[in-house]
Amino acid sequence: MKNRKKTKQQLAEDRNAVYHKVILHNQELAGKNTELSNKINVLENALATANWKIMHLTRKRWWQFWKWFN
């Protein structure tokens, strides 16, 4: 009877250890995902700013077309 009780207790401890390991792994992945998400947001903002600057610098101004109407 004691042997069976110890076996069940050992199984429960092993299962809890695996659960704990999985929880720690998931927390680590969540941290990495947050880090990557922040980096992606920074890069997307930089890309949007660069695109806006390029559009702003290359757009045609009204005086560039003025010669067509003279």
C-alpha positions as CSV (number, residue, x, y, z in Angstrom):
1,M,0.0,0.0,0.0
2,K,2.8,2.4,0.9
3,N,4.6,1.6,-2.4
4,R,1.5,2.5,-4.4
5,K,1.1,5.8,-2.5
6,K,4.7,6.7,-3.1
7,T,4.4,5.8,-6.8
8,K,1.3,8.1,-7.2
9,Q,3.1,10.8,-5.3
10,Q,6.1,10.5,-7.5
11,L,4.0,10.7,-10.6
12,A,2.3,13.8,-9.3
13,E,5.6,15.4,-8.6
14,D,7.0,14.5,-12.0
15,R,3.8,15.9,-13.7
16,N,4.1,19.1,-11.6
17,A,7.8,19.5,-12.6
18,V,6.9,19.2,-16.3
19,Y,4.1,21.7,-15.9
20,H,6.5,24.1,-14.1
21,K,9.0,23.6,-16.9
22,V,6.4,24.4,-19.6
23,I,5.2,27.5,-17.7
24,L,8.8,28.8,-17.5
25,H,9.3,28.1,-21.2
26,N,6.1,29.9,-22.1
27,Q,7.1,32.9,-20.0
28,E,10.5,33.0,-21.8
29,L,8.8,32.8,-25.2
30,A,6.4,35.6,-24.2
31,G,9.3,37.8,-23.2
32,K,11.1,37.1,-26.5
33,N,7.9,37.8,-28.5
34,T,7.4,41.1,-26.7
35,E,11.0,42.1,-27.5
36,L,10.6,41.2,-31.2
37,S,7.3,43.0,-31.4
38,N,8.9,46.2,-30.0
39,K,11.8,45.9,-32.5
40,I,9.3,45.4,-35.3
41,N,7.3,48.5,-34.2
42,V,10.5,50.6,-34.1
43,L,11.5,49.4,-37.6
44,E,8.0,50.0,-39.0
45,N,7.9,53.5,-37.6
46,A,11.3,54.2,-39.1
47,L,10.2,52.9,-42.5
48,A,7.0,55.0,-42.4
49,T,9.1,58.1,-41.5
50,A,11.5,57.3,-44.3
51,N,8.7,56.9,-46.8
52,W,7.1,60.1,-45.8
53,K,10.4,62.0,-46.2
54,I,11.0,60.4,-49.6
55,M,7.5,61.4,-50.7
56,H,8.0,64.9,-49.3
57,L,11.3,65.4,-51.0
58,T,10.3,64.0,-54.4
59,R,6.9,65.6,-54.8
60,K,6.3,68.1,-57.5
61,R,5.8,71.7,-56.4
62,W,3.4,74.1,-58.0
63,W,6.3,76.3,-59.4
64,Q,7.7,73.3,-61.2
65,F,4.6,73.2,-63.3
66,W,4.4,77.0,-63.7
67,K,6.4,77.0,-66.9
68,W,3.6,74.9,-68.6
69,F,1.1,77.7,-68.1
70,N,3.2,80.6,-69.3
